[in-house]
Amino acid sequence: MSELDRVKEQLVYLRFWLGIMVATEIALVGWLISTAIGANATLWFMGAFGAVMLAVGIFLVHRQVERRIDHIGKL
């Protein structure tokens, strides 16, 4: 497998997980908004912390995707 094919496969894999992470983030934020008043405070804050950590993960994976795209441009 050539270097270009390997980087393209990594890019596809990272984009797959980025999509899953974004969909999870949307669902979690929607849950946090809809249960802001009635939810258990501990559970809600754990969800909020998870949403923040997931957002950081999305940012990091997005940076990896950008690096792979730049790497493909240099090949």
Residue pairs with C-beta under 8 A, 6 or more apart in sequence:
1 9
3 75
4 72
4 75
7 68
7 71
7 72
7 75
8 72
10 68
11 65
11 68
11 69
11 72
14 61
14 64
14 65
14 68
15 65
17 61
18 58
18 61
18 62
18 65
21 54
21 57
21 58
21 61
22 58
24 54
25 51
25 54
25 55
25 58
28 47
28 50
28 51
28 54
29 51
31 47
32 44
32 47
32 48
32 51
35 44
36 44
39 47
